Amino acid sequence: MDILSTLLENATLVKIIKLITWILFIIFIIGFIRKILKKRIEDISIRYKAQKGVEIVGYVLIIFLVLMAFTVDSIKDYTIIIGLFTAGITFTLQELILSIAGSFYIFFVRVYKPGDRIEINNIKGDVIDIDSIYTTIMEIG
């Protein structure tokens, strides 16, 4: 018991244990979300892109945690930097983000699927393909 209490008094070791715990938790969440996407999305290429997106977000979180664990001790500095960075990125990529959010809505809610007849901006047609940003329709007269 003395050995355990001595080890837990070491601040660096405690940081490493917390970091490893968070990394394992993020890896578990990545796997869980990938399983949900595998069951929910039928199209293989869309499923692959969604799973890759989840992996990339998870790995970015892991890198962020590692940097945070061994650099600046104040979380305020990171929140200010991350806040300004994300505000700039969001403003710059606003239209792309809205398109991707709309495509997630279409994929998960299944508003329409290939083969359905839809009307968008007074253009009627049959849905040919749904991509991550575009919906391709064959226009009808």
N, CA and C atoms as a LAMMPS dump frame, in Angstrom:
ITEM: TIMESTEP
0
ITEM: NUMBER OF ATOMS
423
ITEM: BOX BOUNDS ff ff ff
-5.0000000000000000e+02 5.0000000000000000e+02
-5.0000000000000000e+02 5.0000000000000000e+02
-5.0000000000000000e+02 5.0000000000000000e+02
ITEM: ATOMS id mol type element x y z
1 1 1 N 0.819 -1.182 0
2 1 2 C 0 0 0
3 1 3 C 0.868 1.253 0
4 2 1 N 2.013 1.18 0.672
5 2 2 C 2.927 2.322 0.705
6 2 3 C 3.49 2.613 -0.679
7 3 1 N 3.73 1.561 -1.448
8 3 2 C 4.266 1.739 -2.794
9 3 3 C 3.248 2.462 -3.667
10 4 1 N 1.983 2.068 -3.573
11 4 2 C 0.932 2.697 -4.365
12 4 3 C 0.765 4.166 -4
13 5 1 N 0.746 4.478 -2.731
14 5 2 C 0.603 5.879 -2.319
15 5 3 C 1.823 6.698 -2.726
16 6 1 N 2.996 6.093 -2.702
17 6 2 C 4.204 6.788 -3.142
18 6 3 C 4.147 7.07 -4.636
19 7 1 N 3.682 6.095 -5.412
20 7 2 C 3.566 6.283 -6.858
21 7 3 C 2.534 7.349 -7.201
22 8 1 N 1.422 7.379 -6.484
23 8 2 C 0.371 8.345 -6.775
24 8 3 C 0.741 9.764 -6.358
25 9 1 N 1.756 9.911 -5.538
26 9 2 C 2.234 11.245 -5.178
27 9 3 C 3.07 11.857 -6.292
28 10 1 N 3.577 11.029 -7.188
29 10 2 C 4.359 11.508 -8.322
30 10 3 C 3.404 12.14 -9.341
31 11 1 N 3.503 13.451 -9.544
32 11 2 C 2.571 14.179 -10.411
33 11 3 C 2.675 13.736 -11.868
34 12 1 N 3.881 13.467 -12.338
35 12 2 C 4.062 13.049 -13.727
36 12 3 C 3.414 11.694 -13.976
37 13 1 N 3.568 10.781 -13.049
38 13 2 C 2.964 9.458 -13.2
39 13 3 C 1.438 9.55 -13.207
40 14 1 N 0.893 10.405 -12.364
41 14 2 C -0.561 10.594 -12.332
42 14 3 C -1.044 11.164 -13.659
43 15 1 N -0.288 12.127 -14.233
44 15 2 C -0.645 12.684 -15.542
45 15 3 C -0.632 11.599 -16.613
46 16 1 N 0.382 10.747 -16.574
47 16 2 C 0.493 9.678 -17.572
48 16 3 C -0.667 8.697 -17.433
49 17 1 N -1.026 8.344 -16.218
50 17 2 C -2.146 7.416 -16.003
51 17 3 C -3.453 8.027 -16.504
52 18 1 N -3.678 9.303 -16.201
53 18 2 C -4.886 9.979 -16.696
54 18 3 C -4.893 10.031 -18.217
55 19 1 N -3.739 10.339 -18.802
56 19 2 C -3.632 10.424 -20.253
57 19 3 C -3.935 9.08 -20.905
58 20 1 N -3.365 8.015 -20.382
59 20 2 C -3.615 6.678 -20.933
60 20 3 C -5.086 6.306 -20.793
61 21 1 N -5.693 6.662 -19.672
62 21 2 C -7.118 6.381 -19.475
63 21 3 C -7.961 7.113 -20.507
64 22 1 N -7.678 8.391 -20.736
65 22 2 C -8.429 9.157 -21.728
66 22 3 C -8.215 8.608 -23.138
67 23 1 N -6.982 8.234 -23.459
68 23 2 C -6.705 7.684 -24.791
69 23 3 C -7.489 6.391 -25.001
70 24 1 N -7.495 5.515 -24.013
71 24 2 C -8.259 4.269 -24.133
72 24 3 C -9.758 4.552 -24.26
73 25 1 N -10.254 5.531 -23.53
74 25 2 C -11.666 5.909 -23.618
75 25 3 C -12.002 6.421 -25.019
76 26 1 N -11.147 7.267 -25.589
77 26 2 C -11.393 7.795 -26.933
78 26 3 C -11.343 6.674 -27.959
79 27 1 N -10.406 5.756 -27.828
80 27 2 C -10.329 4.623 -28.76
81 27 3 C -11.585 3.762 -28.655
82 28 1 N -12.089 3.555 -27.448
83 28 2 C -13.33 2.803 -27.259
84 28 3 C -14.501 3.519 -27.934
85 29 1 N -14.596 4.823 -27.769
86 29 2 C -15.678 5.599 -28.382
87 29 3 C -15.579 5.546 -29.905
88 30 1 N -14.362 5.63 -30.448
89 30 2 C -14.18 5.528 -31.901
90 30 3 C -14.717 4.188 -32.393
91 31 1 N -14.357 3.109 -31.725
92 31 2 C -14.837 1.782 -32.12
93 31 3 C -16.347 1.66 -32.013
94 32 1 N -16.917 2.227 -30.959
95 32 2 C -18.369 2.182 -30.763
96 32 3 C -19.096 2.937 -31.877
97 33 1 N -18.621 4.13 -32.21
98 33 2 C -19.26 4.919 -33.27
99 33 3 C -19.089 4.227 -34.617
100 34 1 N -17.928 3.617 -34.856
101 34 2 C -17.723 2.885 -36.12
102 34 3 C -18.716 1.736 -36.262
103 35 1 N -19.002 1.024 -35.161
104 35 2 C -19.981 -0.064 -35.219
105 35 3 C -21.374 0.468 -35.533
106 36 1 N -21.73 1.59 -34.925
107 36 2 C -23.038 2.194 -35.199
108 36 3 C -23.13 2.601 -36.666
109 37 1 N -22.066 3.224 -37.195
110 37 2 C -22.071 3.638 -38.596
111 37 3 C -22.149 2.431 -39.522
112 38 1 N -21.487 1.337 -39.152
113 38 2 C -21.507 0.135 -39.986
114 38 3 C -22.915 -0.438 -40.086
115 39 1 N -23.665 -0.373 -38.987
116 39 2 C -25.034 -0.888 -39.004
117 39 3 C -25.996 0.075 -39.69
118 40 1 N -25.741 1.373 -39.582
119 40 2 C -26.705 2.386 -40.013
120 40 3 C -26.558 2.781 -41.482
121 41 1 N -25.321 2.849 -41.987
122 41 2 C -25.083 3.318 -43.355
123 41 3 C -24.858 2.114 -44.259
124 42 1 N -25.677 2.016 -45.294
125 42 2 C -25.608 0.86 -46.191
126 42 3 C -24.561 1.027 -47.289
127 43 1 N -24.43 2.238 -47.828
128 43 2 C -23.49 2.49 -48.915
129 43 3 C -22.053 2.387 -48.39
130 44 1 N -21.257 1.539 -49.031
131 44 2 C -19.91 1.248 -48.545
132 44 3 C -19.005 2.473 -48.603
133 45 1 N -19.058 3.242 -49.689
134 45 2 C -18.161 4.4 -49.801
135 45 3 C -18.518 5.481 -48.783
136 46 1 N -19.791 5.698 -48.553
137 46 2 C -20.217 6.691 -47.56
138 46 3 C -19.838 6.214 -46.163
139 47 1 N -20.041 4.923 -45.902
140 47 2 C -19.681 4.361 -44.6
141 47 3 C -18.183 4.517 -44.348
142 48 1 N -17.377 4.256 -45.379
143 48 2 C -15.927 4.383 -45.248
144 48 3 C -15.532 5.818 -44.906
145 49 1 N -16.129 6.782 -45.622
146 49 2 C -15.811 8.191 -45.367
147 49 3 C -16.236 8.606 -43.965
148 50 1 N -17.397 8.168 -43.533
149 50 2 C -17.88 8.525 -42.193
150 50 3 C -16.982 7.918 -41.116
151 51 1 N -16.596 6.661 -41.308
152 51 2 C -15.728 6.018 -40.326
153 51 3 C -14.35 6.68 -40.286
154 52 1 N -13.831 7.064 -41.447
155 52 2 C -12.543 7.76 -41.484
156 52 3 C -12.648 9.11 -40.783
157 53 1 N -13.761 9.801 -40.984
158 53 2 C -13.962 11.081 -40.308
159 53 3 C -13.963 10.929 -38.799
160 54 1 N -14.629 9.89 -38.31
161 54 2 C -14.665 9.63 -36.868
162 54 3 C -13.263 9.318 -36.353
163 55 1 N -12.514 8.521 -37.107
164 55 2 C -11.147 8.196 -36.698
165 55 3 C -10.273 9.442 -36.64
166 56 1 N -10.377 10.295 -37.646
167 56 2 C -9.55 11.499 -37.686
168 56 3 C -9.868 12.409 -36.507
169 57 1 N -11.16 12.596 -36.226
170 57 2 C -11.546 13.429 -35.084
171 57 3 C -11.005 12.828 -33.785
172 58 1 N -11.102 11.528 -33.639
173 58 2 C -10.589 10.872 -32.439
174 58 3 C -9.089 11.026 -32.288
175 59 1 N -8.358 10.86 -33.388
176 59 2 C -6.908 10.979 -33.315
177 59 3 C -6.472 12.418 -33.051
178 60 1 N -7.208 13.381 -33.6
179 60 2 C -6.913 14.785 -33.3
180 60 3 C -7.132 15.054 -31.811
181 61 1 N -8.198 14.484 -31.247
182 61 2 C -8.433 14.627 -29.806
183 61 3 C -7.295 14.017 -28.988
184 62 1 N -6.812 12.863 -29.42
185 62 2 C -5.705 12.218 -28.707
186 62 3 C -4.451 13.087 -28.772
187 63 1 N -4.144 13.626 -29.946
188 63 2 C -2.977 14.504 -30.077
189 63 3 C -3.141 15.736 -29.193
190 64 1 N -4.35 16.297 -29.184
191 64 2 C -4.629 17.458 -28.337
192 64 3 C -4.418 17.12 -26.864
193 65 1 N -4.882 15.954 -26.444
194 65 2 C -4.703 15.551 -25.046
195 65 3 C -3.233 15.37 -24.681
196 66 1 N -2.463 14.771 -25.583
197 66 2 C -1.035 14.574 -25.315
198 66 3 C -0.329 15.924 -25.196
199 67 1 N -0.635 16.84 -26.111
200 67 2 C -0.026 18.164 -26.033
201 67 3 C -0.425 18.883 -24.753
202 68 1 N -1.682 18.752 -24.389
203 68 2 C -2.175 19.43 -23.201
204 68 3 C -1.57 18.84 -21.929
205 69 1 N -1.331 17.558 -21.931
206 69 2 C -0.82 16.902 -20.726
207 69 3 C 0.623 17.291 -20.418
208 70 1 N 1.408 17.555 -21.438
209 70 2 C 2.836 17.76 -21.194
210 70 3 C 3.354 19.147 -21.564
211 71 1 N 2.462 20.101 -21.797
212 71 2 C 2.943 21.455 -22.098
213 71 3 C 2.404 22.432 -21.064
214 72 1 N 1.564 23.34 -21.481
215 72 2 C 1.073 24.396 -20.592
216 72 3 C 0.153 23.8 -19.533
217 73 1 N 0.332 24.246 -18.295
218 73 2 C -0.495 23.742 -17.205
219 73 3 C -1.854 24.422 -17.136
220 74 1 N -1.97 25.611 -17.695
221 74 2 C -3.228 26.347 -17.605
222 74 3 C -4.136 25.99 -18.774
223 75 1 N -5.327 25.548 -18.47
224 75 2 C -6.304 25.204 -19.506
225 75 3 C -6.849 26.456 -20.172
226 76 1 N -6.761 27.602 -19.485
227 76 2 C -7.266 28.856 -20.055
228 76 3 C -6.545 29.196 -21.355
229 77 1 N -5.233 28.992 -21.376
230 77 2 C -4.466 29.303 -22.579
231 77 3 C -4.942 28.47 -23.762
232 78 1 N -5.171 27.201 -23.528
233 78 2 C -5.643 26.33 -24.601
234 78 3 C -7.044 26.699 -25.058
235 79 1 N -7.918 27.015 -24.133
236 79 2 C -9.286 27.342 -24.542
237 79 3 C -9.327 28.618 -25.361
238 80 1 N -8.501 29.587 -25.025
239 80 2 C -8.458 30.818 -25.818
240 80 3 C -7.913 30.531 -27.212
241 81 1 N -6.821 29.788 -27.288
242 81 2 C -6.22 29.468 -28.585
243 81 3 C -7.182 28.642 -29.434
244 82 1 N -7.753 27.599 -28.856
245 82 2 C -8.681 26.738 -29.597
246 82 3 C -9.921 27.521 -30.007
247 83 1 N -10.427 28.377 -29.13
248 83 2 C -11.609 29.178 -29.446
249 83 3 C -11.377 30.104 -30.622
250 84 1 N -10.265 30.822 -30.617
251 84 2 C -9.96 31.722 -31.733
252 84 3 C -9.714 30.946 -33.025
253 85 1 N -9.013 29.834 -32.911
254 85 2 C -8.728 29.016 -34.092
255 85 3 C -10.016 28.475 -34.712
256 86 1 N -10.892 27.915 -33.886
257 86 2 C -12.138 27.357 -34.426
258 86 3 C -13.07 28.439 -34.946
259 87 1 N -13.064 29.616 -34.33
260 87 2 C -13.888 30.711 -34.851
261 87 3 C -13.41 31.113 -36.242
262 88 1 N -12.11 31.205 -36.43
263 88 2 C -11.573 31.542 -37.749
264 88 3 C -11.867 30.473 -38.784
265 89 1 N -11.68 29.221 -38.418
266 89 2 C -11.961 28.122 -39.341
267 89 3 C -13.445 28.074 -39.689
268 90 1 N -14.303 28.251 -38.698
269 90 2 C -15.745 28.207 -38.932
270 90 3 C -16.178 29.324 -39.863
271 91 1 N -15.664 30.516 -39.652
272 91 2 C -16.024 31.638 -40.518
273 91 3 C -15.535 31.397 -41.939
274 92 1 N -14.33 30.875 -42.072
275 92 2 C -13.756 30.637 -43.388
276 92 3 C -14.488 29.529 -44.139
277 93 1 N -14.823 28.461 -43.451
278 93 2 C -15.423 27.289 -44.099
279 93 3 C -16.923 27.169 -43.821
280 94 1 N -17.592 28.284 -43.63
281 94 2 C -18.996 28.276 -43.228
282 94 3 C -19.883 27.506 -44.208
283 95 1 N -19.756 27.779 -45.494
284 95 2 C -20.622 27.123 -46.474
285 95 3 C -20.336 25.621 -46.561
286 96 1 N -19.075 25.25 -46.512
287 96 2 C -18.713 23.833 -46.543
288 96 3 C -19.255 23.107 -45.319
289 97 1 N -19.147 23.731 -44.15
290 97 2 C -19.651 23.118 -42.919
291 97 3 C -21.163 22.931 -42.994
292 98 1 N -21.871 23.926 -43.523
293 98 2 C -23.324 23.799 -43.667
294 98 3 C -23.686 22.679 -44.641
295 99 1 N -22.928 22.547 -45.725
296 99 2 C -23.19 21.468 -46.686
297 99 3 C -22.963 20.101 -46.054
298 100 1 N -21.898 19.971 -45.297
299 100 2 C -21.609 18.691 -44.647
300 100 3 C -22.649 18.384 -43.577
301 101 1 N -23.069 19.403 -42.821
302 101 2 C -24.12 19.189 -41.814
303 101 3 C -25.416 18.753 -42.482
304 102 1 N -25.744 19.355 -43.618
305 102 2 C -26.939 18.946 -44.359
306 102 3 C -26.827 17.523 -44.873
307 103 1 N -25.631 17.136 -45.319
308 103 2 C -25.473 15.767 -45.81
309 103 3 C -25.585 14.757 -44.674
310 104 1 N -25.067 15.096 -43.48
311 104 2 C -25.262 14.21 -42.329
312 104 3 C -26.742 14.069 -42.01
313 105 1 N -27.469 15.159 -42.098
314 105 2 C -28.913 15.109 -41.854
315 105 3 C -29.588 14.187 -42.873
316 106 1 N -29.2 14.316 -44.136
317 106 2 C -29.793 13.473 -45.183
318 106 3 C -29.431 12.01 -44.959
319 107 1 N -28.173 11.714 -44.577
320 107 2 C -27.742 10.331 -44.374
321 107 3 C -28.444 9.678 -43.191
322 108 1 N -28.499 10.371 -42.066
323 108 2 C -28.988 9.744 -40.844
324 108 3 C -30.501 9.781 -40.712
325 109 1 N -31.141 10.828 -41.195
326 109 2 C -32.599 10.912 -41.11
327 109 3 C -33.237 10.245 -42.327
328 110 1 N -32.452 10.085 -43.378
329 110 2 C -32.907 9.469 -44.632
330 110 3 C -34.106 10.217 -45.203
331 111 1 N -33.888 11.521 -45.402
332 111 2 C -34.922 12.377 -45.97
333 111 3 C -35.292 11.867 -47.356
334 112 1 N -34.3 11.56 -48.147
335 112 2 C -34.518 10.934 -49.448
336 112 3 C -33.324 10.044 -49.747
337 113 1 N -33.525 9.153 -50.707
338 113 2 C -32.471 8.215 -51.074
339 113 3 C -32.449 8.086 -52.59
340 114 1 N -31.41 7.503 -53.162
341 114 2 C -31.38 7.341 -54.617
342 114 3 C -32.623 6.603 -55.111
343 115 1 N -33.213 7.161 -56.176
344 115 2 C -34.432 6.6 -56.743
345 115 3 C -35.67 7.404 -56.4
346 116 1 N -35.602 8.244 -55.369
347 116 2 C -36.747 9.075 -54.99
348 116 3 C -36.884 10.246 -55.953
349 117 1 N -38.11 10.733 -56.108
350 117 2 C -38.374 11.925 -56.915
351 117 3 C -38.519 13.108 -55.961
352 118 1 N -37.689 14.146 -56.191
353 118 2 C -37.692 15.307 -55.298
354 118 3 C -37.762 16.596 -56.106
355 119 1 N -37.97 17.703 -55.401
356 119 2 C -37.938 19.028 -56.012
357 119 3 C -37.09 19.935 -55.125
358 120 1 N -36.056 20.53 -55.724
359 120 2 C -35.177 21.455 -55.02
360 120 3 C -35.078 22.723 -55.855
361 121 1 N -35.436 23.865 -55.274
362 121 2 C -35.385 25.154 -55.98
363 121 3 C -36.109 25.095 -57.325
364 122 1 N -37.314 24.573 -57.331
365 122 2 C -38.164 24.449 -58.523
366 122 3 C -37.56 23.555 -59.602
367 123 1 N -36.649 22.699 -59.237
368 123 2 C -36.094 21.713 -60.165
369 123 3 C -36.554 20.349 -59.685
370 124 1 N -37.338 19.657 -60.541
371 124 2 C -37.842 18.335 -60.195
372 124 3 C -36.969 17.288 -60.86
373 125 1 N -36.766 16.176 -60.158
374 125 2 C -35.988 15.112 -60.746
375 125 3 C -35.874 13.908 -59.839
376 126 1 N -35.261 12.87 -60.389
377 126 2 C -35.024 11.642 -59.642
378 126 3 C -33.608 11.689 -59.064
379 127 1 N -33.477 11.293 -57.811
380 127 2 C -32.171 11.296 -57.152
381 127 3 C -31.323 10.176 -57.745
382 128 1 N -30.164 10.552 -58.259
383 128 2 C -29.24 9.579 -58.846
384 128 3 C -28.193 9.165 -57.815
385 129 1 N -27.602 10.174 -57.142
386 129 2 C -26.509 9.904 -56.213
387 129 3 C -26.535 10.942 -55.097
388 130 1 N -26.154 10.511 -53.901
389 130 2 C -26.015 11.42 -52.767
390 130 3 C -24.571 11.33 -52.307
391 131 1 N -23.846 12.435 -52.456
392 131 2 C -22.446 12.499 -52.052
393 131 3 C -22.347 13.259 -50.741
394 132 1 N -21.123 13.441 -50.254
395 132 2 C -20.968 14.134 -48.977
396 132 3 C -21.355 15.604 -49.064
397 133 1 N -21.287 16.206 -50.24
398 133 2 C -21.645 17.614 -50.386
399 133 3 C -22.743 17.814 -51.424
400 134 1 N -22.841 16.971 -52.422
401 134 2 C -23.771 17.171 -53.524
402 134 3 C -24.848 16.094 -53.561
403 135 1 N -26.003 16.485 -54.099
404 135 2 C -27.046 15.533 -54.456
405 135 3 C -27.22 15.636 -55.963
406 136 1 N -27.028 14.536 -56.673
407 136 2 C -27.16 14.527 -58.119
408 136 3 C -28.554 14.042 -58.475
409 137 1 N -29.264 14.852 -59.273
410 137 2 C -30.598 14.438 -59.7
411 137 3 C -30.665 14.481 -61.219
412 138 1 N -31.522 13.603 -61.78
413 138 2 C -31.794 13.618 -63.202
414 138 3 C -33.075 14.421 -63.377
415 139 1 N -32.928 15.571 -64.016
416 139 2 C -34.04 16.503 -64.144
417 139 3 C -35.119 15.934 -65.062
418 140 1 N -36.372 16.16 -64.668
419 140 2 C -37.495 15.746 -65.506
420 140 3 C -38.214 16.998 -65.983
421 141 1 N -38.838 16.914 -67.159
422 141 2 C -39.491 18.079 -67.773
423 141 3 C -40.784 18.347 -67.19
